[in-house]
Structures are given as structure tokens and as C-alpha cells.
Amino acid sequence: MILISASILIIGTISIIFYVQRYREKQKDNIQDKMQSVQVELNHKLGEENTLTPEMADYMNFLLIKFSNVFYTDINLFGLDGILLASSRQEVYDEGLVGKRMDPDAFHRLSAGNKSYFVQNESIGEMNYLSAYVPFNNNNNETMAYINLPYFAKQNQFSKEISGLTVALINVYLILFLITVLIAIFISNQLTRPLKMIQNSIKEMDITQRSQKIEYDAKDELGSLITEYNRKVDELQESAQRLAQSERESAWREMAKQIAHEIKNPLTPMKLSIQHLERAYKEKDPDLDFLFDKVSRTVVEHIDSLSQIATEFSNFAKIRVSNQQDVDLVERIKSATELYDGLSSAHIVFEHNGIDKAIIKADNEQSLRIFNNLIKNAVQSIHKDRKGEIRVKLEDKSTYYLITIADNGKGIPKEIEAQIFSPNFTTKSSGMGLGLSIVKGIIENLKGKIYYTTETDIGTIFYLEFPKKIA
């Protein structure tokens, strides 16, 4: 559009300049034609004369006025000395508007320069006009005078013609420009529409879902691009399926390996205890009753351990199954802090800054499990030789509630920070089993967030964000 605008401006300017030049050439041609006609008529009337004298002024004025009426132009006749002999507009010279001497440049060109025809621009006041000069020769080809034709073109008419031409060009070029704009918009839309489709498709692309292909039938460059995009969509979908399958298999293999390990731990002492009891029974051991009680307690303890493993695994599988209802975070946190504050040596403080109720949409049991798990982990992270301090703080943000759980424990080791929320079955007292993975799953299911900061031997702070209940 810029190129078209520049082209239109240049072409319009050149057109006007060309028109002005043609107009001026036409003026010169007109004055030359008139000059030839005047020469012929004067030669017909005065060609027999050998010289023109001031005594002939009245006759010459009569002739010039007559010819002026015929050819619609003023006519002046200057002597060989450059002084006016006669004129069709004698009053102009009599009133002193124009001097009676011939223009010196024209006189020099015709007399000394032997020019046969000379045209130049002259002016009277602010009025400019063309003035043509030719020598007037008699029948013997002797120069007797110089003929002058001042050509007063109609400047108003010329200005109107230029204005009309300019307006016409502007109208035509404006129409062309508007057509160009419409064509440019149409072409750009045709070019960018598929690109916009590709942009939106890439923006909406989700590796976890089937991406939509783009329908485009044209066999052009954009068609080739879209074909490649559609092919990549298929490849990406296949890669995502293989990756998801691989991740599921890897996760379940790791889970099965850890479950098997945890199950084997209690099974071995259970087997040894039963075998020892069986041998004592066969040998009629006198301490059989004591041994029976001991083995029974051991077996029951390990059965409880196996039951706990099964319960944790069941809870992990049921993260997405919840009964959504109104839950007061203040009440849930108070319940968890009071429980552990009474059962542990750590001092637990709950700060809620005057917030009496903090209502969210959540499962009542799962929400309690969140705080029980995190506070339990905080208690277990504290060194035995250190006075435990755990601070739970509730803050009301604009669109969510922020809960911080800070402890002065040993912190989270750098080597396991990346896997802190990954499922990692263990029954160690550190509490880094399925608990944090379950907590993360529950919070994310509520469209919330969980993250933490930690420093070795100083403590850990967990941050929990819960979206407010929409009224």
C-alpha cells in the first residue's frame, strides 16, 4: 500500500507537470500560428513599402486593430531602432503602462543575433504573459520592422483546468487506492487465515489430548505447511501415547518394586517366628506359652504394618474421588494442630489473624488428611535434641487462602528435593512416603498449589494455596 501510494503520488505529479508543459507548448504553437497569419496579412498590406515611417502610424494602427479583431490578439510594430511604430492597443502605451521601447533582450536577439523568431515571458505588473517577436520583411526581403504579439492567456481558465485535472486525478487515484486497500485486505486475510489457524492450533495443542488437524485443500505453499503440521500432530499424538504408556509402566514398575520390598520386610520375620514356634511345639519346649505370646505379638505387629501399607496405597488411588462440600479451614487446622500438639513434644502454634471462617469447597476427610500429614512430617523432621517449634499461619488473599506450615527441623536434603512430591513408598519414620504425593494430588484436585522452601538444619516452610469458595 505504501508503494502504491508513492507510485500514485509520483504519477500524479508527473501527469500535472506534463500537462502544464503541454499547455505551454500549445500556447507557443498558438502564438506562432497567429504570428504567421499576422505576417502574411501585414506583408500583403505593407510588403511593397521600402520603409515604415511615423507618418504612416495612423494607417498602421488601423491595420493592426483590424488584424487584432480577426486573430484575437494584440499586435505591436517596432521600428528598426526598437521604438514603437504602431499598436492595436495604443492606449496602453499612451497611458504609460508599458514603455514604447522594445524589450532589449528581444531587440538584441533579432537585430544582432539574427534570430528569425523569439519568444519569452514578460509581465505588466503582476500579470505574466508570453510575448513573441519576429522580423517584418518587405517583398524584397528587407527588414523594415519587428512584429510583437503579446499573448495574454486566460490564467483563470488555466488554473481551473489544472484544478480540474488535479481533482480528476485525485478521484481516480483515490478509487484505485481504495480498490488496492480492499484487494490488500482480501489477499492478506487469505494469506494470514491459515497462519492464524496454525497459530491457534499450536496455542491450543495439549500433549494430553488429541489435537485437531487443520482442513485446507489448496495445493500451495500454505497447503504444504499445513500438511506438515497435520503430520506432526499425528507424530506428536503417537509420541505422547508412547510416552504416557512408558511413564505408566515405569511408575507401576517402581510402585510394584517398592510395595514388594515393603511387604517382604515384615514377611521374613513372620516366617522365621512361625518356624521357630513350630519347632518349639514339636520339641515340647517348656517355654512354649511364652514363645507363643511373643510370636503372636510379632505377627500382629507385622500384619498391622502390612495393613498400613495397603491403606496408604488405597488412599493414593482414591485421590480423585471426593465428596465436595463446604469446609472451614480454621476448624480443620485447629483440629490437626490440637491433636499433634498434645501427642508430640513439639510446640504447635496456629495463627489465623482474626479470620473466624475460611470456607473452601473440598472433601472433609481429605482436607483433614492434608494437615495431619504435613504437621506429622514437620514433627518427625525435628531433631531429638531440639525444642520443636511448628507455626501454622492462615492468611486471606484476594482470591485464595494462603497457609504456611513452618518447622525448625532438619530440612529436606538436596538430593531428594526433586522427588519430594513423587510417590515413594516407605515406612520410614521420616514420613517421606506416599503422604506428600497424596497431599499434592488432593490440593491440585482443588485447583490449588503447594510448594516449599527449606534450609538444612534450619527448617522447612510449606506453602498451601486454596481457592476461595465462589458464592
C-alpha angles and dihedrals in degrees: 000000000000090000091048091049092049091047092050091049093049094045091047092050092047090047093053092046090049091049092050091049091048090049091052092047088050089052090052091048090050094049091046091052091048090047092054091049092049090048091053093049094046092046088051091053102032104021093103093058121100095202140007117230133187088249088070092055096107093050092045091048088052091052094046092049090049093049091044091058090049099047098031095233139103116254128202129185120204126191125237087265090057095250120131115263101174141347140189086223101044092156091066089062094038091056090050095242089130128023118249093233122093119250104277095223092051091044091052093047093051101038105034099019094047091225115171094202133016132179127184142158116262133173143210107203105313095339114102123199142163117259122195127197131192133166115254111223128189125226089279089058091248117145109241102165146339122261118216126193115188105201111207103194117198100259093185090054091047091050090049091050091050091047091048091049091048093049091047092050091047092050093047094044092044090055090047090048093050090048088049091051092050092047091047091050092047094048093044091050090049090049098043099039094078090041089052089049090052091047092051091045092052090046092052094042111125120184089210093057138049109270118221119244122230118247110221122149103181116109098222138108092285089049089056090049092050091047089055090047092052090048090051090050089058092046091047091050091050091047091048091051092048091046093048091047091048092048092049092049092046092048093049092045090052091044092049091048092052094043090050090050093049092047092049092054096069095031094065097056089041091055093046092048093051091047090050091049091048092052092048090051092052092048093047092237110199090222091056094120093052091045091049092054092047094049091046092054091047094050092047092050092051092045088054088051091052090047091052091052090051091048093051091049090049091050091050091053092050099053093112093047108084141148104230115215141138110294124186108218091199091058094043094050093045090052092052096043094047091050096052095035088063097042101045138054091236119101110234121198125189117201118187100162096229094313104144097180133019107181122195134163108253146119109281096219095043093049090053090048090057095059095037090054097045095044090046090052090048091052092047093049094061118100116247091234093053131081104244119234120183121177122192115190129187120201129183112227125182098266104007145028118250118209123186124193111192127181136177094226132128095283129228117300115245093235094062100037092097091054098039094113096035119107105264114166114215138136094211116136091242088083094226094135129101090317100091092040089054091047092050091048093051094048094047089048086059090051089251135126137236126192138146149204123215142182124193113256091356103074149257133267120202118200120205124188119195121185113236120250111266109235 
